[in-house]
Amino acid sequence: MDRETRLKRLRYRAWHRGTKEADLLIGGFFDAAHMGWGDAEIALFEQLLEEQDVDIMAWAIGTAPPPARYRGPILEALKALNYVPVAE
């Protein structure tokens, strides 16, 4: 599948997780970060989306350690949480 189609599918999956909190965290992260990804990062994010939302959220907020396969730049960027819009 071509890169554009792959990214469209990932965006949909990132924004349709099942809870608003997960949608904002994972979808917001995708929107903020995906433009700089190469094939390896896209593949890793595809794998990450197979995980349970509660696990991804715990890794992002630091309440649980992530598996070794996800440790690296993508998870560190996810943990920054600077991409989640906050209503004022």
C-alpha positions in Angstrom: 0.0 0.0 0.0 1.3 3.5 -0.8 2.4 5.9 2.0 -0.5 8.2 1.6 -3.1 5.5 2.0 -1.2 4.0 4.9 -1.1 7.3 6.7 -4.8 7.9 6.1 -5.6 4.5 7.7 -3.3 5.3 10.6 -5.0 8.6 11.2 -8.4 7.0 11.2 -7.3 4.3 13.7 -5.5 6.9 15.9 -8.6 9.1 16.1 -11.2 6.3 16.6 -10.0 4.5 19.7 -13.2 4.2 21.6 -12.8 6.9 24.2 -12.5 10.6 23.9 -9.3 10.6 26.1 -7.6 8.0 23.9 -8.7 9.8 20.7 -7.2 13.1 21.9 -4.0 11.5 23.1 -3.3 9.1 20.3 -5.0 11.0 17.5 -3.5 14.3 18.6 -0.1 12.7 18.7 -0.5 11.3 15.2 -1.5 14.7 13.8 1.4 16.4 15.4 4.1 13.9 14.6 3.4 11.8 11.5 4.8 14.2 8.9 8.4 13.6 10.1 8.1 9.8 10.1 9.9 7.4 7.8 8.8 3.9 7.0 10.3 2.5 10.3 8.4 5.0 12.4 5.1 4.3 10.6 5.6 0.6 11.1 6.2 1.1 14.8 3.2 3.3 15.2 1.1 0.6 13.4 2.3 -1.9 16.0 1.6 0.5 18.8 -2.0 0.9 17.7 -2.5 -2.8 18.2 -2.0 -2.3 21.9 -4.8 -1.6 24.4 -5.6 2.1 24.9 -5.1 1.9 28.7 -1.6 0.6 28.1 -0.7 3.3 25.6 -2.1 5.9 27.9 -0.2 4.5 30.9 3.1 4.5 28.9 2.4 8.1 27.8 1.8 9.5 31.2 4.5 7.4 32.9 2.4 5.3 35.2 3.6 2.0 33.6 6.9 1.2 31.9 6.6 0.5 28.1 7.8 -2.7 26.6 11.4 -2.4 25.2 10.1 -2.6 21.6 8.4 0.8 22.0 11.1 2.6 23.9 12.7 5.3 21.7 11.9 8.6 19.9 8.2 7.9 19.2 7.3 7.0 22.7 9.4 9.9 24.1 7.4 12.3 21.8 4.2 10.7 22.9 5.1 11.2 26.5 5.7 14.9 26.0 1.9 15.5 25.9 2.5 18.9 24.3 0.2 18.0 21.4 -3.0 17.6 23.5 -5.3 20.6 23.2 -6.3 22.1 26.5 -9.5 24.2 26.7 -8.9 27.5 28.6 
